Amino acid sequence: MADELVFYTNPQSRGRIIRWMLEESGAEYRTELVDYASTMKAEPYLSINPMGKVPAIVHKGKVVTECAAICAYLADAFPEAGLAPTEAERADYYRWLFFAAGPLEQAVTNNFAKFVPSPEQGRMFGYGNYDLAVDTLEKAVSAHPYIAGDRFTAADVYVGSAVGWGVQFGTLPKRDAFADYYGRVSAREAYKRGNELDDALAAELAPA
């Protein structure tokens, strides 16, 4: 039990990113469903994540939150899966993992909320403006088959999810580079398994 990995999630959340990552890692884990209307905003879950948000994992008694951090942690915790970067991949791996979690996330969220910073305000924001962030993402996914080079890594779980959801929900424009990249990463068996598990869980939760 000391080495147990517990995954706190809801199938209608970014927990799907971590489900995919867990399936890629080959780790044994236990899923704990957290409900938006009750358990997510109450103890004991708030002792795990005071933000009252999912996903989160507890592994060997330690809590990890934030999807990009969880992806990086699991890649390191389960090295046999080969999802951590090699020395040659490390720069692009960390660069684009944290670009997607930081500037891209901010740009997409603010744009969806219809907040458009003025040129003066853009100097205060890490993403500058929405178009700049999107164009930078397009160049990143076009440079190599995968985000850090010629091989799939944990960074592709996070960046791939951001691209897939962005295009699906209209927060990113439909561009060939995004479609090509997402097509490669979403063809993986672990991605399909993760979706099947979460789709089944979502069906169980749906009102009769």
N, C-alpha and C positions, 0 to 999 in steps of 0.2 A: 504493500500500500504506500510505502514511503516514496516509491518512484512513480506513483500513479499520475497520469495526465488527465485532467478534467477540462472539458471544453464547454464553456457557457455560451449559449447562442439562442437565436430565434431564427427560423428559416426565412423570415421576411426582414432580413438585416444584412449587414456586411459580414455577418458570421459565415456567409457562403464563401467568402474569400478564404477564411481559415479552414473551413471544411475541406475545400480543395487542397489547401496546403497540407493539412493533416493526411489526406489520402495520398498525396505525393510523397510524404515523408515515410510512410509505412509504419508510423507509430501506432501503438495500441492506445486507445483513449476511450474515455467515458463521456457521453454527451449529457449535459444538464440543460434542459429547456428553461428559458427565462421569459416570462410573459410581460408584454409592454404595460398592461393595465395594473399589474400587481407586483409580482416578485422582482421585476427589474428596478423598481424604485423603493425597495424596502430591504431590511435585513432578512437573511444574512448576505444577500448579494452586494449590498452597499459596502460591506466590509472588504469585498474583493475589488470592486470598482466603484469608488465614491461618486463617479460621474453618472452612475446609473445607466450605463450603456453597454451593449454587447458589440463584438465578442470579447471574451477574456479567456485565458487559460491559466490553470494552476498546475505546475509541474515540479515535482520534488519539493512541494511546499512553497514554491515561489510563484507570485502572480506576474503575469505579463498581459498588458492591454495594448491597444493601438495596433491596427492590422499590419502595418509595415514592420513594426517591432516584433510582432508575433511571427511573421514570416521569416525574418532574419534569425530570430531565436531558434525556431524549429529547424532551420537549415543547419545551424551550428550544433544543436542538441542531437540530431540524428544524421551524422555525417555520411553514414553508409548509403543514404539516398542520393548523394551527389548533387545536392541542391545549393550548397554554399559555393562562393566563387573561387576560382583558381586565382593565383597571383596576377595572371594576365587579365582576368575578368574583373578584378576587384574594383577598379576605379569606376568603370561604367556601371557595375552592379550597384554600388552605393550611390553613385550620382543620380541614376534614374529612379531607383527605389525611393529616395528621399525627395527628388523632384516631384514625383507623382503624389507623394504623401503631403508635400508642402505647397509649393507654388501652384501646381496644377489643381489640387484640391481647393485651394482658396479661390483660384480664378473661376473654376466651374461653379462653386457654390455662390460666389458673389454675382456671377452672371445670371444664374438661375433666379436669384433674388432680385434681379434687375438693378443691381448696384454697379454702376459704371464709374470707376474713378476718373477724375480729371487728370490731365497730364501731370499736374503738380502733385496730386495725390498718388499717382502711379509710382512716383519715386519712393513713397513710403511702403509700398507693398512689394513683397518678394516676387510676385508674378508680373509686375509692370502693368499689363493689361491682358484681357482674355485672348485676343488674337495672337499676341506674342507667345503666350503659354501654349496655345494649341499648335501653332506653327513649330514651336520647339519640340513638342511631343511628336509631331509628324516626322521631323528629321531624326529623332531618336529611334523610332520604331522602323525607320527605313534604312538605317545604317548597317544593320546586320539582321540575320534571320531572327535572332532573339535579342533581348534588350542589352545583354552584356557581351554578345558575340555570337558564335555559331552553335551554342549549346543552351538548352533550357536551364534556368536557375530559379531560385525562390523569388527573385525580383520580377520574373515574368508572371508569377501568380498575382502579385499586387498590380503591376502595370497592366497586365492583360485584363484583369478584372475592371480596372478603371476605364480602359478603352472599351471593353464590351458593354459595360453598363452605360457609359457615356453615349455611345452610338445608339444603343437600344432605347434609352429614355430621352434622347435628343439634347443632352447637355454637351455633347461633342458633335461636330459636323460629320456627315458621312463622307469619308475620304477613302480612296483606294488603299492607301498605306495602312489605315486603321483596320480596314476589312481584311487585308492580307495577313497582318500580324495577328489579329484576333482569331482568324481562321486556323493559324498554326497552333496557337496555344490552346484553343478550345477543342482541338481534335484529340487531346491527350485523354487516356483512359481514366486517370485520376480525376480529371475535371468532370467527366461524365458520371463517374461513381458518386462524386460529391453532390452533383446536381440531383441525381436520383434519390440519394438519401434525404436531402433537404426537401425535394418535391413531395416525397412520401410523408415526411413530418408535417409539411404544410397542409397536406390533404387531411391528415388526422386532426389538425387544429381547426379546419374549416367548419363553419356552422352546418349542422345537418339540414 
